[in-house]
Amino acid sequence: MSANGEPDVRTLPTAFLTTKEVASLLRVKERKIYDMAAASEIPHRRITGKLLFPADEITAWIEGTALGGAEPRPDICAGSHDPLLDWAARESSSGLATLFDGSLSGLSRFKAAKAVACGLHLPEAGGWNIETVTQQGVTDCVLIAWAMRVQGLIVAAGAEETISGVETIGNRRVVLRQPGAGARELYERMTVGLDMSEAQILPQTARTETDAALAVASGEADVAFGLKTVADQYRLGFVPMAEEQFDLLIDRRSYFSQPVQCLFAFARTDPFRAKAESLGGYDIGRLGEVRWLSP
């Protein structure tokens, strides 16, 4: 407390201040604090519907400096395209914008503080994603499990009877995902040592899971590497190749922001579970599990 009995932010023992405490500190009415928070004019978090203010960020804000010299991240989820995540971000009214352009592209955007979250499904010798984010040296973030997904070859309906794997593609037309996409990384791992010279690799790339399925459905390609859920959606054939872990890399501070919390709150609802089941090819049993913490 200061000499006049008002809270002194420099000596507060708690990590968060209430609206009343911030109003007293700034000598304004509580209504003004609510208005400032609504206009994003003051650092705040909305957790389980309650407005809270990080004491350290309030200190930096009063002193005219950004905590750690960092600007707030935009409410964007970057990285790999996942149909369930794409749907949930919209259906939950989370306010998260999506920019799906592949795992590695999203990771670069995340490292540049241009996104609050990044979807990843990068194959590694011992699993998925953890080795990659560790080697990237990212800090102040957490890797959260989203879903296990079935990845494989999307083919025309009935073609799965003659295509059992990448080694049996033959001279069929193949559309690949863009370099840096998790599906592209997995495809290249699976074709190491195989003679794929007969395959006709198309010059265009499929930038999302939906694009991959549409290329086959429209007849532009005979084979694409993608998810079972999109193959089922377009009533195409599918050859399962791997069960992969799809994770969300989330900025630690942004994890408690309203958009991210809204998304995960929705992911705990019955409508979300019903959607995951109806899409097929998903196992959400570990959703929300912390798989890795940065230093």
C-alpha positions in Angstrom: 0.0 0.0 0.0 1.1 3.6 -0.7 1.1 6.3 2.0 -2.5 7.2 1.1 -3.8 3.7 1.5 -4.1 2.9 -2.3 -2.5 -0.2 -3.8 1.1 0.3 -5.0 1.6 -1.9 -8.1 5.3 -2.1 -7.5 4.8 -3.9 -4.2 1.7 -6.0 -5.0 2.3 -9.7 -4.1 -0.3 -11.1 -6.5 0.2 -11.7 -10.2 -3.1 -10.2 -11.2 -5.1 -7.1 -10.2 -8.8 -6.8 -10.1 -10.7 -4.1 -11.9 -11.3 -2.3 -8.6 -7.6 -2.3 -7.7 -6.6 -1.0 -11.2 -9.3 1.8 -11.0 -8.0 2.8 -7.5 -4.4 2.8 -8.8 -5.2 5.0 -11.8 -7.7 7.1 -9.8 -10.6 6.6 -12.2 -14.0 4.9 -12.0 -14.2 1.2 -12.6 -16.4 1.8 -15.6 -13.5 3.6 -17.3 -11.3 0.5 -16.7 -13.9 -1.7 -18.4 -14.1 0.7 -21.3 -10.3 0.7 -21.7 -10.1 -3.1 -21.6 -12.9 -3.4 -24.2 -10.9 -1.0 -26.5 -7.6 -3.0 -25.8 -6.1 0.2 -24.3 -4.8 -1.5 -21.2 -3.1 -4.9 -20.6 -5.7 -7.4 -19.4 -6.9 -11.0 -19.5 -10.4 -12.4 -19.5 -10.4 -15.7 -17.7 -13.6 -17.7 -17.1 -15.5 -14.5 -17.8 -13.6 -12.5 -15.2 -11.5 -9.5 -16.1 -8.0 -9.6 -14.6 -4.9 -7.4 -15.1 -1.3 -8.8 -14.9 0.5 -6.7 -12.3 3.9 -6.8 -14.2 2.2 -5.7 -17.5 0.3 -2.9 -15.7 3.7 -1.7 -14.3 5.3 -1.7 -17.7 2.2 0.0 -19.2 2.2 2.8 -16.6 6.0 3.3 -17.1 5.5 3.5 -20.9 7.4 0.3 -21.8 6.3 -3.0 -23.2 7.0 -6.0 -21.0 10.2 -7.6 -22.3 10.2 -5.1 -25.1 7.6 -7.3 -27.0 4.5 -6.0 -28.8 1.3 -7.9 -28.3 0.9 -10.8 -30.7 -2.0 -10.7 -33.2 -4.9 -13.1 -32.6 -3.9 -15.4 -35.4 -3.6 -19.2 -35.5 -1.0 -20.0 -38.1 0.7 -23.2 -39.3 -0.9 -26.4 -40.7 -4.4 -26.7 -41.8 -6.7 -28.9 -39.7 -10.4 -29.1 -40.7 -11.5 -29.6 -37.0 -9.5 -26.7 -35.8 -10.6 -24.5 -38.7 -14.3 -25.3 -37.9 -13.8 -24.8 -34.1 -12.1 -21.4 -34.4 -15.2 -20.1 -36.3 -17.9 -22.0 -34.4 -16.6 -21.0 -31.0 -16.7 -17.3 -31.9 -13.2 -17.2 -30.5 -12.1 -14.2 -32.6 -9.0 -16.1 -33.8 -8.1 -15.5 -37.4 -6.6 -18.4 -39.2 -3.6 -18.4 -41.6 -2.9 -21.9 -42.6 0.2 -22.2 -44.9 2.0 -25.3 -43.6 3.8 -26.2 -40.4 7.2 -24.7 -41.0 5.8 -21.5 -42.5 3.6 -21.2 -39.4 6.5 -21.9 -37.1 8.5 -19.1 -38.7 5.5 -16.7 -38.3 5.2 -17.8 -34.6 8.9 -17.2 -33.9 8.5 -13.7 -35.4 5.6 -13.1 -32.9 3.1 -12.7 -35.7 0.7 -15.4 -34.3 -0.5 -16.5 -30.9 -0.6 -20.2 -32.0 0.7 -22.5 -34.6 -0.6 -25.9 -35.7 2.1 -28.5 -36.2 2.3 -32.1 -37.4 6.0 -32.6 -38.2 7.3 -36.1 -38.4 10.5 -36.9 -36.4 12.6 -40.0 -35.7 11.0 -40.4 -32.2 7.5 -38.9 -32.7 6.0 -35.6 -33.7 6.8 -31.9 -33.2 8.7 -31.9 -29.9 12.2 -32.3 -31.4 11.5 -29.6 -34.0 10.3 -26.9 -31.6 13.2 -27.8 -29.2 15.8 -27.3 -32.0 14.1 -24.0 -33.1 14.9 -22.5 -29.7 11.5 -21.0 -29.1 10.8 -19.7 -25.6 7.8 -18.6 -23.5 5.5 -21.1 -25.2 3.8 -24.4 -24.6 3.0 -27.3 -27.0 -0.6 -28.5 -26.5 -2.1 -31.7 -27.9 -5.0 -31.1 -30.3 -5.7 -34.5 -32.0 -4.3 -37.7 -33.4 -5.2 -37.8 -37.1 -5.0 -40.5 -39.8 -2.8 -39.4 -42.7 -2.4 -41.3 -46.0 -3.1 -41.4 -49.8 -6.2 -39.8 -51.1 -7.3 -41.5 -54.3 -10.4 -41.8 -56.5 -13.2 -43.9 -55.1 -12.3 -47.6 -55.7 -8.6 -46.9 -56.6 -7.6 -48.0 -53.1 -8.1 -51.6 -54.4 -5.0 -51.3 -56.6 -3.0 -48.7 -54.6 -1.7 -50.1 -51.3 1.1 -47.5 -50.6 3.5 -45.0 -52.1 5.5 -47.8 -53.8 2.4 -48.8 -55.9 1.6 -45.3 -57.2 3.2 -46.1 -60.5 2.7 -43.5 -63.3 -0.3 -41.8 -61.7 -0.5 -38.1 -61.4 0.4 -36.9 -57.9 -0.3 -33.5 -56.3 1.9 -32.7 -53.3 1.5 -30.2 -50.5 3.8 -27.2 -50.5 7.4 -27.5 -49.1 7.3 -27.1 -45.3 3.9 -28.6 -44.9 3.7 -31.5 -42.5 2.1 -33.8 -45.1 4.9 -33.0 -47.5 7.5 -33.8 -44.9 5.9 -37.1 -44.2 5.5 -38.0 -47.9 9.2 -37.3 -48.5 10.2 -39.5 -45.5 8.1 -42.3 -46.8 9.5 -42.2 -50.3 13.2 -42.2 -49.3 14.9 -45.0 -51.2 11.9 -45.6 -53.5 12.1 -45.2 -57.2 9.3 -42.6 -57.9 10.5 -41.7 -61.4 7.3 -43.0 -63.0 5.0 -40.9 -60.9 3.9 -37.7 -62.6 4.4 -35.0 -60.0 2.1 -32.1 -60.9 3.6 -28.6 -60.9 0.9 -27.1 -58.8 0.7 -27.7 -55.0 -2.2 -28.2 -52.6 -1.9 -25.6 -49.9 -4.6 -27.0 -47.6 -6.1 -30.4 -46.8 -9.2 -29.4 -48.7 -7.2 -28.4 -51.7 -5.6 -31.9 -51.7 -8.9 -33.7 -51.7 -10.4 -31.3 -54.3 -7.5 -32.0 -56.7 -8.4 -35.7 -56.7 -12.2 -35.1 -56.7 -12.0 -32.8 -59.7 -9.8 -35.3 -61.7 -6.8 -33.0 -61.8 -4.8 -35.5 -59.9 -4.9 -39.3 -59.2 -3.2 -39.2 -55.8 -2.8 -36.7 -53.0 -1.2 -37.0 -49.6 -3.7 -35.9 -46.9 -6.2 -36.7 -44.2 -8.8 -39.4 -44.0 -11.4 -36.9 -42.9 -11.2 -34.9 -46.1 -11.2 -38.1 -48.2 -14.4 -39.2 -46.5 -15.9 -35.7 -46.9 -15.6 -35.9 -50.7 -16.4 -39.7 -50.9 -12.9 -40.5 -52.2 -10.8 -43.6 -51.6 -8.2 -43.6 -48.9 -5.1 -45.6 -48.1 -4.0 -45.1 -44.4 -0.3 -44.6 -44.0 0.3 -43.1 -40.6 -1.4 -41.9 -37.4 0.1 -38.5 -36.6 0.0 -36.1 -33.7 -1.3 -32.6 -34.4 -0.3 -30.1 -31.8 -0.8 -26.4 -31.1 2.3 -24.4 -30.2 0.9 -21.5 -28.1 2.6 -18.3 -26.7 2.5 -18.8 -22.9 1.0 -15.4 -22.2 -1.5 -15.6 -25.0 -2.7 -19.0 -23.8 -4.7 -17.1 -21.1 -6.1 -14.6 -23.6 -9.8 -14.6 -24.3 -9.6 -16.0 -27.9 -7.4 -19.0 -27.0 -9.4 -19.7 -23.8 -12.6 -19.5 -25.8 -11.3 -22.0 -28.3 -10.3 -24.6 -25.6 -13.5 -24.0 -23.7 -15.5 -24.9 -26.8 -13.3 -27.9 -27.4 -14.6 -29.4 -24.1 -18.3 -29.2 -25.3 -20.5 -32.0 -26.6 -21.0 -30.3 -30.0 -17.2 -30.3 -30.5 -16.9 -33.9 -29.6 -19.8 -34.8 -31.9 -18.1 -32.9 -34.8 -14.8 -34.7 -34.3 -16.6 -38.0 -34.4 -18.6 -37.1 -37.5 -15.6 -36.0 -39.4 -13.8 -39.3 -38.8 -10.1 -39.9 -38.7 -9.7 -38.1 -35.4 -8.8 -39.2 -31.9 -9.2 -36.2 -29.4 -8.6 -38.2 -26.3 -5.4 -36.2 -25.4 -6.8 -32.8 -26.4 -5.5 -30.1 -24.0 -2.5 -32.2 -22.7 0.7 -30.3 -22.3 3.3 -32.2 -24.4 6.2 -29.8 -24.0 7.1 -26.6 -22.2 9.8 -24.2 -23.5 12.6 -23.0 -21.2 
